[in-house]
Amino acid sequence: MRPLYLEMNYFGPHEHSIVDFQKLDEAPIFLISGDTGAGKSTIFDAMTYALFNATTGEREAREMRSQFATLTQTTAVYFYFEENAKIYRVKRTPEQFQARKKGSGQTKRKATASLALVDEVGGLEKASLATKPGDVAAAITEILNLTADQFKKIVLLPQNDFSEFLKSKTVDKEKILKKIFGTQLFTQFTAKLKEHYQQAQTQAQAGVQELTAQLAAPVWTAAEQEQLQQTPREQLAHQLTTYLQEKKAAVQLATQKETRDQQIWQATDRAYQAGQAVQADFQKLEQTQTKYQKQISARQAEFQTWQQHLAELEWAQPLQKLVQDLDRKEKDIQKGKQQEQELTHKLRTAQEKLQAAQSEFLTLKAAEPEYEAQQQQAQKLLSLIPQVQDVERIQAQLKRIQPQLAQAQEQAQAQTAKLTTVQSKLAAKEQELADLADFQSQKEDLRQEQDHLLEVLTPLESARAKTQEKLAQVQDRLKKQQEQLQIQVELNRQAQKDYTTKIKTRQQLMIAQLQAELEPNQPCPVCGSPVHPLVQQGKEQSESVLRAAMAAVDESQKQAAASQSRVQALKEDAQSLTQDQEQGQVELRQTQAQLTQQYQQLQESSSEKLPLEFNLKLLKEHFQTAIQELDQQIKISQSLSEAIQDLKKEQDQIQVQVDQSQAQATRLETEIAARRQDLQTKKQASDLPAETSAVLQQREKSLTDAYQQFQKQYQKAQETVHENELQESKNQTKLTTIKEDLAQKKATVQKLTLDLQQALNDSEAKTRQQAELEQWLTEINQGQLKKLPAKIAEYQTTEKMLMNDLTQLQEKLATTTKPDLDQLQEKSKATQARWKVSLQEKGTVQQNFHEAQTSWQKIQKIMQEQAKFADSLAAVTSLYNVINGKDGNDDKLKLETYVVQNYLRQILEYANITFLNRLSNNRYVFNLASESNNHRRDHGLDISVYDRETNAVRSTDTLSGGETFIAALSIALSLSEVVQSSSNGVRVEALFIDEGFGSLDEETLDKAMVALQDIGQNRMVGVISHIDSMKQSIGQQLLVQKVGNGHSKIKLINK
């Protein structure tokens, strides 16, 4: 990464400062100098903030907003840099309070960020890469291949953190070096190998556990399990095959017995089924006889009634149309008579309406001349009304404008007086503000002193707090470890006791089992005696109880062994923690002494009366109180400024109002004169009536409305006469037509009535009554002519079917007697029960054989897989131990640490040859520490120095301040060079150093400058320092100057 251009707006003391790094390439190194608190380190803060949303110290980004920034001014940082021949632009704004866009007051603006690819500094954007703070940070990390912490260790070396990499732990160095040298491949390989190793271990353990589980499966009897446990692995196959053959023979015997019992049961069951069939035939015969009696014999009379009524309906069916036509014609005659009466009434009404309409029309015809004269008078009024309205409008305008003129003149006078008052207040406020102008400068000086103190003391306090916190954590862990050790010791004692108890229980059960197997006059398998005087009757133990006791002993033994291992591990951890506690106490005393010494020096040089004893909280509160007192004065000053701005706005607004009021008065005076001239001209032009336009409009409207009403009535009378004439003619025609239709329908009814009487009087008629005939016709309409034949056919079909069933059953059972079903059923159940017992016994034996066979197959597979897996497991285990430092190297280094150690060794060798020998007058040489200083297991990246004067290896913690600086500088410069030359490393095209040169003597400083100039031949090097000799010797400089009121500016100097 090579910086090109930096712009800071309202960032720290910089209102608008620009650093054009492209102009700093005339010399190998450039200097950033200026007064304390002027904002030199702020330049580094701005670059770090733009890239990573972080500062070089502990201040948050939002705290970098300038104290003097107003609510309308925005804090922002623009940064251009080059990476891999591409130019990037970053813009960031921190969280800040600003004025609302609408209304008054302030609002919190969220942090923003953007990253873009551009063609040049200030040029066109080629591509937008990210527009959110989180996305920008991720993109920057990917582009630079560095995090913020790594950036501050190899590119930008912040004040007070210069030696952090030199003294950091192996694990911290490893994280940094892995990232910058691109050795993640080894990390990934180690992780994959660990995963593969764990899987292999899990697989191996699972195989052992599965084999043990199969040999202890319930399918094997207790005796078989005991024998299998004692059988050598190479004889397991033969022993298990013997057990399977025995179980297979037992299956064959059980199968033969089950087959015999099944055949016996099937014979008895067939006899029972045959008896059930005969019994069912007898029951069916009785049911059929009962059904015939109910459905045939008992319904004989009802069947005959159905046949007779069917003949009556068949005779009535042909007369159905004749009766329907007669009924319809009679209804039509009744309807026609009713219509005749209605039309006769309507005809009389129409004739009466026609006479009334003709009379009204003649009356309106006589009044027509009078209404025509009124219409002519209304037309004359229409021509006069507009002229009268023009005069009235002008008079109304004059009446409205004159009060407005008076009001405008009064407003102009009042606003002029108000303007004078505001101008007096404004002059007084401006004088008062001039007396408070110096408080902002005092506050900036105080804050800069505070920042300087905190920059010096905060890292020391942080180191002390971290050391104290680490010591407290170690002490807490030690206390918990000791408590766990006491608990585990007690648990171990209980586990050992439980194991002893279960051993005794198992022995007692085995003795009881052996006693139960002894037979009188038979030799004991233990002592050989045929006499057994100590045998106790009634205490035989089952195999399952003995098996459970043996399993309990095994489990208890495992628990006891595991408990003992945990006790030993806890003791070792407690011993390690005790050593860490002692080391932490030494480090805490050292950091406390360093902090006290630095604080006393700062007390002597401070302009403030600081607390006697160092307390970071009290120190911050001291400065905070002083700043708050100044803030109170500044707030008063800001309030005055805001009041002055408000008065100026008010003055401008009143001036505008005065101008507007005066212009309004002039316009109204001109308008009144013009209206008066128009009124005089209208009155002289014509002879107008005295009435108002409203009275004339009312008169015209009355005359016009009366004429229009007359015209409507006249036209309506004509239409009414015509409509009544048409209605009278229409009703007369309808009445004549209805009378003719009624005569025809009466003749038809007489003929139909005669035909019906002839049918009822016929000799073959089923009835002489018309009402009974109509009832039969109703039944036909309801579907009885179809339902009755169906019921008759159903009756006949059922009779035939039942008679056939009776005949067949009687013939079938003529020579058969009823069986004794109870006896047959009891015999079938007894034989079936015997068969089920045999079947269950067969199933149990078969299941036992199949389970044993399955277990044997699983055991074969496990043993085969274990044989195949043994070589693979050994290879993976050996490789895993080598990679993780357990085997393969005397230093017990992990592969990752070993690879990174190689890069670190290159850095140290380069530092020794190029820098450290020169800067230390050939006194010191970097070495990799052979062992850790604080008993850590991972120590392969710890750095020590060989002192040629004392011929001894020293820890870097023993170096003085100046020695620490040159050692850290040597490593930082070498790290930059080695990384740059590495094919896998990140590109390092710039190096920035913040302070630290003041601890060097003049000779060492000169040598350090020569080393930096050598580095600067290939990349940009910038340093911050107050040393006068550096100001004189370095050609290009950025001078950061205070300009008052907390402001600073940056000036480029070329010597």
C-alpha positions, 0 to 999 in steps of 0.5 A: 500500500502506497499513500497518495493523498489525504484530506481531513475536514473537521478531524481533530485540530484540522479544519481543512488540511491536505497531505499530498504524499505524491509531493514527498518523493524528492528525498528518501525520508520525510519528517512530520514536526510541530508543537505538542498537541498540534495534530501530528499523530492525527495524520496517522489516525486519519489514515488508519481511520479511513482504511479500518475505521479505527485510530492508532490509539484508544480514542474512538472515531467519533471522538476525533470530531473537531471541538470547534465544528458547528452543527452545519459542518461535517467531519470527513476524511478522504484518502487515496492510495495505490495497491497493485497499480490500482488507485483506490479512494476511501471516504469516511464520516464518523457518527456525529451530531448535526443540525436538522435539515428541517426545523431547529435542533440537532440530530445524530448522523450515522457513520458512513463509508465508501470505497471506489476504484478511480483513474487518478487522485481527484479523477473519475470513479471507475467502479464502486466497490463498497458503500457501507462501513462494514463492507468497506472494512472487509474490502480493505482487508482483502485488498491489503491482506492486512487487519488494522492491528497488523497494519499498525505493526508493520506499516504504521508504528504508533506512539508508545506501541513501538516495541509491541511486536518485539515483546509479544508472545509466540501466539501473537507473532504467529498470527501476524506473520502467518497473515503477512507471509501468506502461510495459511496453507499450513494452517489449513493443512494442520486443521484438516490433518487434525480432523482426519486424526480425530476421525481415525481415533474415533473410528478405532475406538468405535471398532473396539467398543463395537467388538466388545459390545458384540461379544457381550451381547445378550444373544450369548449366554453368561457362560458363553460370554465368560468363555469368549472373554477368556478366548484369545483373539485368534481362536474367537472365530473357531469358538463362535462357529461351535456356538452357532452349530449348537444353536442351529441344532436346537432350531431343527429340533424345535421346528420338528415339534412345532410341525407335528403340533400344527398338523394335529390342530389343523385336523381338529379345526377342520372338524369344528368348521364342518360342524359350524356349516351344518348348524348354519343350514338349520338356522337358515331354514328356520329364518326362511320359514319365518320370512315366508310367513311375514312377507307372503302369507300375511299380505295376500289380501293387500296384494289383491287390493293392489290388482283391483286399483291398478285396473281402475287407474288404467281405465281413468288414464284416457280421460285425463286430457278431457278433464284437464281441457274442461278445467282450463276452459272454465278458468279462462272464462272466469278470467275473461269476465274479470277483464271485461269489467276492468276495461269498462271501468277504464273506458268511463275514466278516460272519457271523464279525463278527456273532457277536463283536459279540453276545458283547461286548454281553452282557459290557457289559450285566452291568457296568452297575450298578457304573458307575451307583454311581460316577456318584452318588459323583462328583455328591456331590464336585461340591457340595463342591469350590466351598466348598474353592476359596473357602477356598483363594483367600482364603488365596492372596490373603493370602499375595500381599498381605502382601509387597506391603505390606512393599514399599510401606512400604519404597518410601515411606521411600526416596522421601522420602529422595530428595526431600530430596536433590533439594530441596537440589540445587535450592536450590544451582543457583538460587543459582549461576544468580543469579550469572550473570544479567548476561551476556545483557545484555552480549552484546546490547549488544555485538551492537548495537554490532556491528550499528551498525558493520556497518550503517555500514561494510558499505555502504561496504565493499560499494561499494568491493568492487563498484568493485574487482570491476568494475575487475578485470572491466574489466581482465580483459576488456581483457586478453582483448580485447587477446589476442583482438586479437593473435590476430585480427590474425594470422588477418587476415594469414593470411586476406589471404595465403590470398586472394592465393594463391587469386587466383593459382591461379584466374588460372593455371587460367583461363590453362590453360583458355584455352590448351586452347581455342586452335586452330592458325592461329585468332586468340587471343580475348585478343591476336588473334595466330594463332600460339600459341608458349607453349601447353603440351600436356597441361594442359587444366583441367576446368570443375569444377576452374575453378569450384571455384577461383573459388568458393574465391576468393569464399569467401576474399575473404569470410573476409578481409573478415570478418576485417578487420571483426573486427580493427576491432571489437576495436580499438574495444572495447579503446579503450572498455575502457581508458577504463572502466579509468581511470574505475574506478581513480578511483572505487576511490580515492574509495570507499577514502578514504571508507571509511578516514575513516568507520572512523577516526571509528568507532574513536574512538567504539567501546567495543571495541579495534578493529583499527588498519586496517579489515578487514571480516573481522577486524572481524567476527572480533573481535566474533565472538570477544567474542560467543563468549566471552559465549555460552560464559558464556550456555551455562553459564547456559542449562545451569544453567537446564535443570538447574534445570528438570530438578530441578524436574521430578524433585522433582515426580515424586518427590513424586507417587511418595511420595504414591502409595506411601503410598496403596498401603500404606494400601490393602493394610492395609485389604484384608488385614483384610477377607480374614482376616475372610472366611476365618474366616467360611468355615471356620465355615459347613460341615464340609469334608474335609481334602483340597485342591480339586485332589485332590477335582477329580482324584477327581471327574474319574476317576469321571466319565471312567470312567462316560462311557467305559462309556456309549460302549462300551455304545452302540458295542456295540449299534451294531456288532451292528446294522451286522453284521446288516445287512451279512450280509443285504446280501451274501446278496442280492447273491450270489443275484443274480449267480449267476442273471445268470451262467446267462443270459450263458453261454446267449447265448455258446453261440448267438453261437459257433454263428452265427460258425461257420456264417458261416466255413463258408459257400461264399462265405466269403473265409476259414475262419480266425477269426483272419484274420477278426479281423485284417480287422475290425481293419483296418476299424476303422483306416479301410482300407475308406475308404483303399483305394478312394481309393488305387485311384481316385487311381491310375486318375485319374493314369493317365488324366491322364498319357496325355492329356498325352503325346498332346497334346505328341506331336501339338504337336511332331510337325513342330517342331525344337529352337531355338538359345537361346544365339544368340537370347539373345545378340542380345537382350542386345546390343540391350537394352544399346544401348537402356539406354545411349540411355535413360540419356542421355535421362534425363540430358538430361531431368533436366538440363532439368527441374532447369534449369526448376525452378531458373528457376521458383525464380529467378522466384519469388525475384525476384518476392518480393524486389520485393514485400518491398523496401518492407516491409523498408525500412519495418521497418528505418526504424522499428527504427532510430528505436525503438532510438535509431539514427535519429530523435533527436539523443540516440540514445535508445531508445523505452523510455528516451524514454518513461521519461525523460518520467516522470523529467522530471516527477519532476525538475520536481516536485522542483525546484518543490516541494522542491529549491528550498526545501531548497537555498535556491534554489541547485540545480536538477535536470537530465537529463544531456546525456551519460553520465559514464562513456561509456555509450551508454544515458544518458538517465536520468542526473541532474545538478544545475545550481548557480546559484552557480557557473553550472555543471552538476555531477554528483550524485557531487560533492554533499556528504553533506548535499546528497546527502541533500536531493537524494535526499529531494527525488527520493524525495518527488517520485517518491511524488507523481508515481507516486500521480497517474499513472493507470498507476502503483502506489499509494503510500500510505506513505513511511518514511525511515530516518536521514539527517537528521543531515547537515542544518543546522537551517534545512534540517532545518526545511524538510525537515520542512515538506515531509514534513508536506505529503506527510503530508497525503495519505499516511502518513509515518514517519521514524527519527531521533535528532535532538532537535529532531525529537523535540520537534516531531513530535507522534506518536512510536513510542519503542523502549526497551531493557529489558535482556537484549537485549529491547526494547519499543515505546511510542506517545507522543502529545504 
